[in-house]
Amino acid sequence: MLANYLIGLREGLEMALIVTILVAYVVKVGRRDVLSKLWIGVGIALVVPLGIGALLTWGPYGLSFEAQEIVGGTLSLIAVGFVTWMIFWMGKTARSMKSTLQNRLDSVLVGAGWGVVILAMLSVGREGIETALFVWATVASIGGGWEPVIGAVLGLVTAAVLGFLLYRGMVRINLGSFFTWTGAFLILVAGGVLAYGIGDLQEAGVLPGANIHAYDISAIIPASSWYGTALAGILNFNPSPTWFQVIAWVGYIAVVAFFYVRQHRSSGRPAASPAKRTPAPAPQTPVAS
């Protein structure tokens, strides 16, 4: 539940920031007449992820076990790809997000401004689809249940409240630190989803090594215990993973964490100031003797 709450909070806050920037700029340039169109785009962007989540949840029920495992494993890998891209995208474009959205708004605020619907739908909808896919993958990896869904919904509600308070200037958040730490946490969650997806594909026979386990610590950390359930819910912990899952998890965490730390170190460095050039001495005119 905690993992999905943080996923909903992070993704929801991204959506809330986008909506806040769009609304504030439309009001600033005196185009309140397009606010209704903006909210239509936002509404569509929120409905589409709900439909995708419902399709992913109930769509595969009529399939065979192997087909369900293939669908679940493939979608889990896609979800990991989406969330990994999102983590690095936010780190790269967070500083320029405001100016980018404002420039796009300038190009669609022409005439009746119906282009605002498409802009809002695409800007918010991308975040919503990523949220639906990743939440579905984390819920599937721990065997379903309503608690993870409730956690994601609470995270989205919290993000909506924070977005409103930020828009009104009633609260201040260090967004840089927030996205940095939640991004690091999501890398751990994504590593667990990756291992789960590989396990599904192994059970379906698509990948080898389904019965070759790296270790089994279920006697120390039973999956049915409260701490085993907590670790599974937060980090997709598996007390008896296969070698393929362990190698994939370690490799993903090591590679992604390396580039993530490097990105944040480079973005935190102050821009180098140009070296001051010492003017060359003026040529002296020879004095005739």
PyMOL commands that set and color helices and strands:
alter all, ss='L'
color gray80, all
select helices_A, chain A and resi 2-28+32-62+65-93+97-108+115-141+147-168+175-203+226-235+243-268
alter helices_A, ss='H'
color red, helices_A
deselect
rebuild
show_as cartoon
